[in-house]
Amino acid sequence: MGKTIVALVLIAAAGYFVYQQLERTSSEEEELVAHLRDRYAAVVNTFASAAGRSGTIGLDTTMDADAAVNAMKKLRAELEALRARLTEERAVRKADELLEKIDNFYRKNDIIRP
């Protein structure tokens, strides 16, 4: 009896999870923010890769790191411009979260914000 209840609860939880994933549709504004979030992840990976190469191999990766910082500054400017045009509450919330991540990136890496 106990195993049956556990199995039913797990099946219900799995069904709910699938329902949530399939039911959720993104609006155009959310897709724009998601695109910028993907670019943010790429820039962070580039910066981390440059920092890692300079630490382990001793290569001069200043150009790579500078390019990543410049890309982050450009990304932040684009996000601020998009944030001003957003009308949906959910998209605005996601944009604010991404702005916070970018600001944390600046603080963590001692980068002076423009």
A tleap script that builds the chain and sets N, CA, C and O, in Angstrom:
source leaprc.protein.ff14SB
mol = sequence {
  NMET GLY LYS THR ILE VAL ALA LEU VAL LEU
  ILE ALA ALA ALA GLY TYR PHE VAL TYR GLN
  GLN LEU GLU ARG THR SER SER GLU GLU GLU
  GLU LEU VAL ALA HIE LEU ARG ASP ARG TYR
  ALA ALA VAL VAL ASN THR PHE ALA SER ALA
  ALA GLY ARG SER GLY THR ILE GLY LEU ASP
  THR THR MET ASP ALA ASP ALA ALA VAL ASN
  ALA MET LYS LYS LEU ARG ALA GLU LEU GLU
  ALA LEU ARG ALA ARG LEU THR GLU GLU ARG
  ALA VAL ARG LYS ALA ASP GLU LEU LEU GLU
  LYS ILE ASP ASN PHE TYR ARG LYS ASN ASP
  ILE ILE ARG CPRO
}
set mol.1.N position { 0.821 -1.185 0.000 }
set mol.1.CA position { 0.000 0.000 0.000 }
set mol.1.C position { 0.871 1.257 0.000 }
set mol.1.O position { 0.609 2.199 -0.748 }
set mol.2.N position { 1.912 1.267 0.844 }
set mol.2.CA position { 2.788 2.428 0.932 }
set mol.2.C position { 3.536 2.677 -0.369 }
set mol.2.O position { 3.725 3.820 -0.785 }
set mol.3.N position { 3.963 1.577 -1.011 }
set mol.3.CA position { 4.679 1.708 -2.283 }
set mol.3.C position { 3.753 2.253 -3.369 }
set mol.3.O position { 4.193 3.012 -4.233 }
set mol.4.N position { 2.513 1.883 -3.335 }
set mol.4.CA position { 1.541 2.354 -4.315 }
set mol.4.C position { 1.320 3.851 -4.171 }
set mol.4.O position { 1.256 4.566 -5.171 }
set mol.5.N position { 1.205 4.325 -2.958 }
set mol.5.CA position { 1.009 5.760 -2.716 }
set mol.5.C position { 2.223 6.545 -3.181 }
set mol.5.O position { 2.080 7.587 -3.821 }
set mol.6.N position { 3.409 6.062 -2.869 }
set mol.6.CA position { 4.634 6.731 -3.296 }
set mol.6.C position { 4.707 6.778 -4.817 }
set mol.6.O position { 5.071 7.804 -5.392 }
set mol.7.N position { 4.363 5.668 -5.469 }
set mol.7.CA position { 4.384 5.620 -6.929 }
set mol.7.C position { 3.384 6.603 -7.521 }
set mol.7.O position { 3.695 7.282 -8.500 }
set mol.8.N position { 2.195 6.690 -6.947 }
set mol.8.CA position { 1.186 7.628 -7.441 }
set mol.8.C position { 1.618 9.079 -7.252 }
set mol.8.O position { 1.386 9.921 -8.120 }
set mol.9.N position { 2.240 9.363 -6.128 }
set mol.9.CA position { 2.726 10.727 -5.875 }
set mol.9.C position { 3.820 11.081 -6.880 }
set mol.9.O position { 3.833 12.191 -7.413 }
set mol.10.N position { 4.735 10.152 -7.141 }
set mol.10.CA position { 5.798 10.403 -8.112 }
set mol.10.C position { 5.248 10.600 -9.523 }
set mol.10.O position { 5.722 11.467 -10.257 }
set mol.11.N position { 4.267 9.814 -9.898 }
set mol.11.CA position { 3.642 9.963 -11.212 }
set mol.11.C position { 2.934 11.314 -11.312 }
set mol.11.O position { 3.028 11.993 -12.334 }
set mol.12.N position { 2.233 11.698 -10.261 }
set mol.12.CA position { 1.549 12.996 -10.257 }
set mol.12.C position { 2.556 14.139 -10.342 }
set mol.12.O position { 2.333 15.111 -11.063 }
set mol.13.N position { 3.650 14.027 -9.618 }
set mol.13.CA position { 4.679 15.072 -9.646 }
set mol.13.C position { 5.299 15.165 -11.033 }
set mol.13.O position { 5.511 16.265 -11.544 }
set mol.14.N position { 5.590 14.027 -11.646 }
set mol.14.CA position { 6.158 14.030 -12.996 }
set mol.14.C position { 5.169 14.635 -13.991 }
set mol.14.O position { 5.562 15.415 -14.859 }
set mol.15.N position { 3.903 14.283 -13.870 }
set mol.15.CA position { 2.890 14.856 -14.747 }
set mol.15.C position { 2.777 16.361 -14.586 }
set mol.15.O position { 2.655 17.084 -15.575 }
set mol.16.N position { 2.816 16.834 -13.367 }
set mol.16.CA position { 2.750 18.271 -13.112 }
set mol.16.C position { 3.959 18.983 -13.708 }
set mol.16.O position { 3.825 20.050 -14.308 }
set mol.17.N position { 5.136 18.391 -13.542 }
set mol.17.CA position { 6.357 18.991 -14.087 }
set mol.17.C position { 6.260 19.103 -15.608 }
set mol.17.O position { 6.570 20.155 -16.167 }
set mol.18.N position { 5.839 18.046 -16.278 }
set mol.18.CA position { 5.701 18.068 -17.737 }
set mol.18.C position { 4.658 19.104 -18.145 }
set mol.18.O position { 4.867 19.841 -19.109 }
set mol.19.N position { 3.558 19.170 -17.438 }
set mol.19.CA position { 2.515 20.155 -17.729 }
set mol.19.C position { 3.067 21.572 -17.629 }
set mol.19.O position { 2.795 22.401 -18.497 }
set mol.20.N position { 3.831 21.857 -16.593 }
set mol.20.CA position { 4.391 23.192 -16.407 }
set mol.20.C position { 5.353 23.549 -17.536 }
set mol.20.O position { 5.363 24.683 -18.014 }
set mol.21.N position { 6.153 22.590 -17.955 }
set mol.21.CA position { 7.122 22.850 -19.009 }
set mol.21.C position { 6.453 23.061 -20.362 }
set mol.21.O position { 6.875 23.924 -21.132 }
set mol.22.N position { 5.434 22.298 -20.655 }
set mol.22.CA position { 4.764 22.414 -21.941 }
set mol.22.C position { 3.789 23.584 -21.987 }
set mol.22.O position { 3.576 24.168 -23.050 }
set mol.23.N position { 3.207 23.926 -20.876 }
set mol.23.CA position { 2.203 24.982 -20.819 }
set mol.23.C position { 2.822 26.371 -20.908 }
set mol.23.O position { 2.207 27.298 -21.435 }
set mol.24.N position { 4.018 26.510 -20.399 }
set mol.24.CA position { 4.654 27.823 -20.328 }
set mol.24.C position { 5.140 28.248 -21.710 }
set mol.24.O position { 6.010 27.602 -22.294 }
set mol.25.N position { 4.586 29.317 -22.220 }
set mol.25.CA position { 5.040 29.875 -23.487 }
set mol.25.C position { 5.657 31.232 -23.223 }
set mol.25.O position { 5.177 32.003 -22.392 }
set mol.26.N position { 6.710 31.505 -23.932 }
set mol.26.CA position { 7.399 32.774 -23.751 }
set mol.26.C position { 6.865 33.795 -24.741 }
set mol.26.O position { 6.553 33.480 -25.890 }
set mol.27.N position { 6.771 35.004 -24.269 }
set mol.27.CA position { 6.344 36.081 -25.146 }
set mol.27.C position { 7.560 36.589 -25.922 }
set mol.27.O position { 8.690 36.163 -25.681 }
set mol.28.N position { 7.312 37.488 -26.836 }
set mol.28.CA position { 8.403 38.053 -27.633 }
set mol.28.C position { 9.380 38.818 -26.741 }
set mol.28.O position { 10.593 38.737 -26.932 }
set mol.29.N position { 8.858 39.550 -25.780 }
set mol.29.CA position { 9.727 40.303 -24.882 }
set mol.29.C position { 10.602 39.376 -24.050 }
set mol.29.O position { 11.788 39.643 -23.855 }
set mol.30.N position { 10.017 38.289 -23.562 }
set mol.30.CA position { 10.791 37.329 -22.781 }
set mol.30.C position { 11.862 36.667 -23.638 }
set mol.30.O position { 12.957 36.379 -23.156 }
set mol.31.N position { 11.548 36.428 -24.901 }
set mol.31.CA position { 12.530 35.837 -25.813 }
set mol.31.C position { 13.703 36.793 -26.041 }
set mol.31.O position { 14.850 36.356 -26.131 }
set mol.32.N position { 13.420 38.091 -26.134 }
set mol.32.CA position { 14.495 39.074 -26.294 }
set mol.32.C position { 15.422 39.075 -25.085 }
set mol.32.O position { 16.644 39.128 -25.229 }
set mol.33.N position { 14.837 39.017 -23.902 }
set mol.33.CA position { 15.640 38.976 -22.681 }
set mol.33.C position { 16.421 37.662 -22.614 }
set mol.33.O position { 17.580 37.651 -22.201 }
set mol.34.N position { 15.795 36.565 -23.015 }
set mol.34.CA position { 16.473 35.267 -23.006 }
set mol.34.C position { 17.663 35.269 -23.959 }
set mol.34.O position { 18.703 34.680 -23.663 }
set mol.35.N position { 17.509 35.932 -25.103 }
set mol.35.CA position { 18.627 36.034 -26.046 }
set mol.35.C position { 19.800 36.783 -25.418 }
set mol.35.O position { 20.952 36.374 -25.565 }
set mol.36.N position { 19.512 37.862 -24.729 }
set mol.36.CA position { 20.573 38.612 -24.051 }
set mol.36.C position { 21.185 37.793 -22.919 }
set mol.36.O position { 22.385 37.892 -22.663 }
set mol.37.N position { 20.371 36.984 -22.240 }
set mol.37.CA position { 20.894 36.117 -21.178 }
set mol.37.C position { 21.860 35.075 -21.754 }
set mol.37.O position { 22.873 34.748 -21.134 }
set mol.38.N position { 21.536 34.556 -22.946 }
set mol.38.CA position { 22.433 33.606 -23.604 }
set mol.38.C position { 23.756 34.276 -23.990 }
set mol.38.O position { 24.827 33.689 -23.843 }
set mol.39.N position { 23.663 35.499 -24.479 }
set mol.39.CA position { 24.890 36.239 -24.810 }
set mol.39.C position { 25.704 36.518 -23.559 }
set mol.39.O position { 26.934 36.472 -23.595 }
set mol.40.N position { 25.025 36.809 -22.444 }
set mol.40.CA position { 25.710 37.030 -21.172 }
set mol.40.C position { 26.511 35.780 -20.782 }
set mol.40.O position { 27.669 35.879 -20.375 }
set mol.41.N position { 25.894 34.624 -20.908 }
set mol.41.CA position { 26.571 33.370 -20.562 }
set mol.41.C position { 27.799 33.160 -21.438 }
set mol.41.O position { 28.833 32.701 -20.952 }
set mol.42.N position { 27.698 33.490 -22.713 }
set mol.42.CA position { 28.843 33.334 -23.618 }
set mol.42.C position { 29.978 34.271 -23.231 }
set mol.42.O position { 31.145 33.881 -23.268 }
set mol.43.N position { 29.648 35.497 -22.864 }
set mol.43.CA position { 30.678 36.465 -22.472 }
set mol.43.C position { 31.354 36.022 -21.174 }
set mol.43.O position { 32.575 36.116 -21.050 }
set mol.44.N position { 30.581 35.547 -20.219 }
set mol.44.CA position { 31.155 35.069 -18.957 }
set mol.44.C position { 32.081 33.891 -19.218 }
set mol.44.O position { 33.154 33.804 -18.620 }
set mol.45.N position { 31.683 32.986 -20.100 }
set mol.45.CA position { 32.542 31.852 -20.433 }
set mol.45.C position { 33.840 32.305 -21.095 }
set mol.45.O position { 34.907 31.768 -20.795 }
set mol.46.N position { 33.760 33.280 -21.985 }
set mol.46.CA position { 34.957 33.813 -22.635 }
set mol.46.C position { 35.890 34.440 -21.611 }
set mol.46.O position { 37.101 34.221 -21.652 }
set mol.47.N position { 35.330 35.216 -20.696 }
set mol.47.CA position { 36.142 35.865 -19.667 }
set mol.47.C position { 36.786 34.831 -18.753 }
set mol.47.O position { 37.971 34.933 -18.434 }
set mol.48.N position { 36.015 33.841 -18.334 }
set mol.48.CA position { 36.546 32.795 -17.456 }
set mol.48.C position { 37.625 31.982 -18.160 }
set mol.48.O position { 38.614 31.593 -17.538 }
set mol.49.N position { 37.446 31.727 -19.428 }
set mol.49.CA position { 38.437 30.989 -20.197 }
set mol.49.C position { 39.738 31.774 -20.294 }
set mol.49.O position { 40.821 31.210 -20.139 }
set mol.50.N position { 39.633 33.063 -20.549 }
set mol.50.CA position { 40.836 33.898 -20.625 }
set mol.50.C position { 41.545 33.944 -19.280 }
set mol.50.O position { 42.772 33.860 -19.217 }
set mol.51.N position { 40.784 34.075 -18.215 }
set mol.51.CA position { 41.386 34.115 -16.875 }
set mol.51.C position { 42.037 32.778 -16.540 }
set mol.51.O position { 43.108 32.743 -15.935 }
set mol.52.N position { 41.403 31.693 -16.925 }
set mol.52.CA position { 41.950 30.374 -16.647 }
set mol.52.C position { 43.236 30.110 -17.410 }
set mol.52.O position { 44.190 29.556 -16.864 }
set mol.53.N position { 43.257 30.511 -18.680 }
set mol.53.CA position { 44.480 30.313 -19.479 }
set mol.53.C position { 45.627 31.130 -18.945 }
set mol.53.O position { 46.771 30.674 -18.947 }
set mol.54.N position { 45.341 32.324 -18.490 }
set mol.54.CA position { 46.435 33.158 -17.983 }
set mol.54.C position { 46.981 32.595 -16.677 }
set mol.54.O position { 48.170 32.735 -16.391 }
set mol.55.N position { 46.130 31.964 -15.888 }
set mol.55.CA position { 46.569 31.425 -14.605 }
set mol.55.C position { 47.303 30.112 -14.716 }
set mol.55.O position { 48.278 29.890 -13.998 }
set mol.56.N position { 46.859 29.230 -15.601 }
set mol.56.CA position { 47.473 27.912 -15.671 }
set mol.56.C position { 48.644 27.852 -16.623 }
set mol.56.O position { 49.657 27.227 -16.309 }
set mol.57.N position { 48.538 28.476 -17.764 }
set mol.57.CA position { 49.603 28.389 -18.763 }
set mol.57.C position { 50.546 29.589 -18.682 }
set mol.57.O position { 51.703 29.509 -19.094 }
set mol.58.N position { 50.053 30.666 -18.162 }
set mol.58.CA position { 50.857 31.872 -18.065 }
set mol.58.C position { 50.842 32.697 -19.327 }
set mol.58.O position { 51.701 33.558 -19.519 }
set mol.59.N position { 49.876 32.447 -20.192 }
set mol.59.CA position { 49.777 33.215 -21.424 }
set mol.59.C position { 49.212 34.603 -21.147 }
set mol.59.O position { 48.492 34.820 -20.173 }
set mol.60.N position { 49.556 35.524 -22.022 }
set mol.60.CA position { 48.985 36.866 -21.921 }
set mol.60.C position { 47.641 36.860 -22.627 }
set mol.60.O position { 47.586 36.853 -23.856 }
set mol.61.N position { 46.573 36.864 -21.871 }
set mol.61.CA position { 45.217 36.822 -22.430 }
set mol.61.C position { 44.490 38.140 -22.191 }
set mol.61.O position { 43.263 38.175 -22.102 }
set mol.62.N position { 45.247 39.208 -22.088 }
set mol.62.CA position { 44.663 40.517 -21.818 }
set mol.62.C position { 43.665 40.911 -22.895 }
set mol.62.O position { 42.605 41.462 -22.599 }
set mol.63.N position { 44.010 40.625 -24.151 }
set mol.63.CA position { 43.115 41.004 -25.249 }
set mol.63.C position { 41.779 40.262 -25.153 }
set mol.63.O position { 40.720 40.847 -25.377 }
set mol.64.N position { 41.840 38.968 -24.818 }
set mol.64.CA position { 40.602 38.197 -24.684 }
set mol.64.C position { 39.742 38.725 -23.543 }
set mol.64.O position { 38.528 38.869 -23.682 }
set mol.65.N position { 40.383 39.012 -22.417 }
set mol.65.CA position { 39.640 39.521 -21.265 }
set mol.65.C position { 39.058 40.897 -21.567 }
set mol.65.O position { 37.917 41.183 -21.204 }
set mol.66.N position { 39.835 41.748 -22.229 }
set mol.66.CA position { 39.338 43.076 -22.583 }
set mol.66.C position { 38.167 42.988 -23.563 }
set mol.66.O position { 37.201 43.742 -23.452 }
set mol.67.N position { 38.258 42.076 -24.508 }
set mol.67.CA position { 37.160 41.896 -25.461 }
set mol.67.C position { 35.896 41.432 -24.734 }
set mol.67.O position { 34.794 41.874 -25.061 }
set mol.68.N position { 36.053 40.548 -23.755 }
set mol.68.CA position { 34.894 40.084 -22.990 }
set mol.68.C position { 34.292 41.215 -22.163 }
set mol.68.O position { 33.071 41.338 -22.076 }
set mol.69.N position { 35.137 42.037 -21.559 }
set mol.69.CA position { 34.638 43.166 -20.764 }
set mol.69.C position { 33.907 44.160 -21.660 }
set mol.69.O position { 32.849 44.669 -21.290 }
set mol.70.N position { 34.464 44.437 -22.829 }
set mol.70.CA position { 33.792 45.355 -23.758 }
set mol.70.C position { 32.461 44.774 -24.241 }
set mol.70.O position { 31.478 45.501 -24.384 }
set mol.71.N position { 32.436 43.464 -24.490 }
set mol.71.CA position { 31.184 42.818 -24.892 }
set mol.71.C position { 30.154 42.903 -23.772 }
set mol.71.O position { 28.965 43.085 -24.036 }
set mol.72.N position { 30.601 42.772 -22.520 }
set mol.72.CA position { 29.686 42.863 -21.376 }
set mol.72.C position { 29.131 44.276 -21.250 }
set mol.72.O position { 27.948 44.456 -20.962 }
set mol.73.N position { 29.978 45.279 -21.463 }
set mol.73.CA position { 29.507 46.665 -21.395 }
set mol.73.C position { 28.468 46.938 -22.481 }
set mol.73.O position { 27.462 47.603 -22.235 }
set mol.74.N position { 28.721 46.417 -23.685 }
set mol.74.CA position { 27.776 46.591 -24.787 }
set mol.74.C position { 26.466 45.858 -24.476 }
set mol.74.O position { 25.378 46.381 -24.720 }
set mol.75.N position { 26.585 44.658 -23.939 }
set mol.75.CA position { 25.408 43.874 -23.571 }
set mol.75.C position { 24.570 44.592 -22.520 }
set mol.75.O position { 23.342 44.606 -22.600 }
set mol.76.N position { 25.236 45.185 -21.537 }
set mol.76.CA position { 24.510 45.910 -20.487 }
set mol.76.C position { 23.765 47.112 -21.067 }
set mol.76.O position { 22.625 47.385 -20.691 }
set mol.77.N position { 24.418 47.826 -21.985 }
set mol.77.CA position { 23.773 48.974 -22.614 }
set mol.77.C position { 22.544 48.537 -23.420 }
set mol.77.O position { 21.507 49.200 -23.385 }
set mol.78.N position { 22.665 47.420 -24.146 }
set mol.78.CA position { 21.529 46.908 -24.904 }
set mol.78.C position { 20.400 46.483 -23.969 }
set mol.78.O position { 19.226 46.722 -24.251 }
set mol.79.N position { 20.763 45.856 -22.864 }
set mol.79.CA position { 19.750 45.403 -21.904 }
set mol.79.C position { 19.039 46.587 -21.260 }
set mol.79.O position { 17.825 46.544 -21.064 }
set mol.80.N position { 19.769 47.629 -20.932 }
set mol.80.CA position { 19.131 48.820 -20.352 }
set mol.80.C position { 18.169 49.460 -21.349 }
set mol.80.O position { 17.085 49.903 -20.970 }
set mol.81.N position { 18.561 49.511 -22.629 }
set mol.81.CA position { 17.681 50.070 -23.655 }
set mol.81.C position { 16.431 49.200 -23.819 }
set mol.81.O position { 15.321 49.715 -23.950 }
set mol.82.N position { 16.621 47.888 -23.811 }
set mol.82.CA position { 15.480 46.983 -23.917 }
set mol.82.C position { 14.589 47.096 -22.691 }
set mol.82.O position { 13.364 47.099 -22.811 }
set mol.83.N position { 15.191 47.187 -21.519 }
set mol.83.CA position { 14.446 47.284 -20.254 }
set mol.83.C position { 13.504 48.486 -20.264 }
set mol.83.O position { 12.398 48.423 -19.727 }
set mol.84.N position { 13.946 49.566 -20.872 }
set mol.84.CA position { 13.114 50.773 -20.935 }
set mol.84.C position { 11.885 50.570 -21.822 }
set mol.84.O position { 10.873 51.247 -21.642 }
set mol.85.N position { 11.967 49.640 -22.779 }
set mol.85.CA position { 10.864 49.405 -23.705 }
set mol.85.C position { 9.936 48.264 -23.283 }
set mol.85.O position { 8.857 48.111 -23.857 }
set mol.86.N position { 10.326 47.476 -22.310 }
set mol.86.CA position { 9.531 46.316 -21.920 }
set mol.86.C position { 8.227 46.737 -21.246 }
set mol.86.O position { 8.179 47.714 -20.500 }
set mol.87.N position { 7.165 45.969 -21.532 }
set mol.87.CA position { 5.864 46.271 -20.941 }
set mol.87.C position { 5.345 45.140 -20.065 }
set mol.87.O position { 4.540 45.380 -19.165 }
set mol.88.N position { 5.789 43.916 -20.311 }
set mol.88.CA position { 5.305 42.766 -19.546 }
set mol.88.C position { 6.072 42.634 -18.233 }
set mol.88.O position { 7.298 42.738 -18.194 }
set mol.89.N position { 5.330 42.406 -17.174 }
set mol.89.CA position { 5.934 42.324 -15.843 }
set mol.89.C position { 6.962 41.200 -15.752 }
set mol.89.O position { 8.031 41.372 -15.166 }
set mol.90.N position { 6.637 40.067 -16.328 }
set mol.90.CA position { 7.554 38.920 -16.262 }
set mol.90.C position { 8.861 39.204 -17.011 }
set mol.90.O position { 9.936 38.849 -16.528 }
set mol.91.N position { 8.777 39.832 -18.169 }
set mol.91.CA position { 9.968 40.180 -18.941 }
set mol.91.C position { 10.796 41.233 -18.205 }
set mol.91.O position { 12.026 41.175 -18.213 }
set mol.92.N position { 10.134 42.179 -17.580 }
set mol.92.CA position { 10.842 43.204 -16.802 }
set mol.92.C position { 11.585 42.561 -15.635 }
set mol.92.O position { 12.728 42.916 -15.348 }
set mol.93.N position { 10.939 41.622 -14.972 }
set mol.93.CA position { 11.575 40.931 -13.848 }
set mol.93.C position { 12.815 40.164 -14.306 }
set mol.93.O position { 13.847 40.187 -13.636 }
set mol.94.N position { 12.709 39.485 -15.448 }
set mol.94.CA position { 13.854 38.743 -15.975 }
set mol.94.C position { 14.974 39.686 -16.394 }
set mol.94.O position { 16.150 39.371 -16.210 }
set mol.95.N position { 14.624 40.831 -16.952 }
set mol.95.CA position { 15.638 41.815 -17.334 }
set mol.95.C position { 16.337 42.366 -16.094 }
set mol.95.O position { 17.554 42.551 -16.099 }
set mol.96.N position { 15.584 42.624 -15.048 }
set mol.96.CA position { 16.185 43.107 -13.804 }
set mol.96.C position { 17.127 42.068 -13.204 }
set mol.96.O position { 18.190 42.412 -12.686 }
set mol.97.N position { 16.734 40.793 -13.275 }
set mol.97.CA position { 17.598 39.725 -12.768 }
set mol.97.C position { 18.897 39.652 -13.560 }
set mol.97.O position { 19.965 39.437 -12.987 }
set mol.98.N position { 18.808 39.830 -14.872 }
set mol.98.CA position { 20.007 39.803 -15.704 }
set mol.98.C position { 20.884 41.018 -15.432 }
set mol.98.O position { 22.109 40.903 -15.413 }
set mol.99.N position { 20.277 42.172 -15.223 }
set mol.99.CA position { 21.060 43.358 -14.864 }
set mol.99.C position { 21.812 43.139 -13.556 }
set mol.99.O position { 22.961 43.558 -13.414 }
set mol.100.N position { 21.163 42.484 -12.610 }
set mol.100.CA position { 21.813 42.182 -11.334 }
set mol.100.C position { 22.988 41.221 -11.542 }
set mol.100.O position { 24.036 41.379 -10.915 }
set mol.101.N position { 22.820 40.238 -12.411 }
set mol.101.CA position { 23.913 39.308 -12.705 }
set mol.101.C position { 25.092 40.038 -13.335 }
set mol.101.O position { 26.246 39.767 -13.004 }
set mol.102.N position { 24.803 40.954 -14.233 }
set mol.102.CA position { 25.872 41.720 -14.880 }
set mol.102.C position { 26.586 42.582 -13.857 }
set mol.102.O position { 27.815 42.664 -13.865 }
set mol.103.N position { 25.831 43.229 -12.973 }
set mol.103.CA position { 26.452 44.044 -11.927 }
set mol.103.C position { 27.313 43.186 -10.998 }
set mol.103.O position { 28.384 43.618 -10.570 }
set mol.104.N position { 26.852 41.977 -10.688 }
set mol.104.CA position { 27.655 41.061 -9.870 }
set mol.104.C position { 28.929 40.660 -10.596 }
set mol.104.O position { 29.982 40.523 -9.973 }
set mol.105.N position { 28.842 40.470 -11.910 }
set mol.105.CA position { 30.029 40.159 -12.708 }
set mol.105.C position { 31.043 41.293 -12.596 }
set mol.105.O position { 32.237 41.053 -12.421 }
set mol.106.N position { 30.559 42.532 -12.699 }
set mol.106.CA position { 31.454 43.691 -12.562 }
set mol.106.C position { 32.108 43.716 -11.176 }
set mol.106.O position { 33.322 43.886 -11.063 }
set mol.107.N position { 31.306 43.547 -10.131 }
set mol.107.CA position { 31.843 43.597 -8.766 }
set mol.107.C position { 32.826 42.460 -8.509 }
set mol.107.O position { 33.899 42.673 -7.944 }
set mol.108.N position { 32.462 41.273 -8.920 }
set mol.108.CA position { 33.285 40.088 -8.668 }
set mol.108.C position { 34.655 40.193 -9.337 }
set mol.108.O position { 35.656 39.731 -8.790 }
set mol.109.N position { 34.694 40.799 -10.515 }
set mol.109.CA position { 35.930 40.862 -11.277 }
set mol.109.C position { 36.603 42.237 -11.210 }
set mol.109.O position { 37.516 42.525 -11.983 }
set mol.110.N position { 36.143 43.082 -10.278 }
set mol.110.CA position { 36.724 44.413 -10.077 }
set mol.110.C position { 36.782 45.226 -11.380 }
set mol.110.O position { 37.814 45.808 -11.715 }
set mol.111.N position { 35.679 45.254 -12.092 }
set mol.111.CA position { 35.580 45.998 -13.328 }
set mol.111.C position { 34.811 47.268 -13.047 }
set mol.111.O position { 33.757 47.242 -12.411 }
set mol.112.N position { 35.335 48.368 -13.519 }
set mol.112.CA position { 34.676 49.656 -13.318 }
set mol.112.C position { 33.574 49.774 -14.351 }
set mol.112.O position { 33.808 49.659 -15.554 }
set mol.113.N position { 32.362 50.008 -13.855 }
set mol.113.CA position { 31.209 50.136 -14.743 }
set mol.113.C position { 31.255 51.434 -15.496 }
set mol.113.O position { 31.720 52.448 -14.976 }
set mol.114.N position { 30.761 51.411 -16.754 }
set mol.114.CA position { 30.741 52.648 -17.536 }
set mol.114.C position { 29.753 53.650 -16.977 }
set mol.114.O position { 29.613 54.746 -17.520 }
savepdb mol mol.pdb
quit
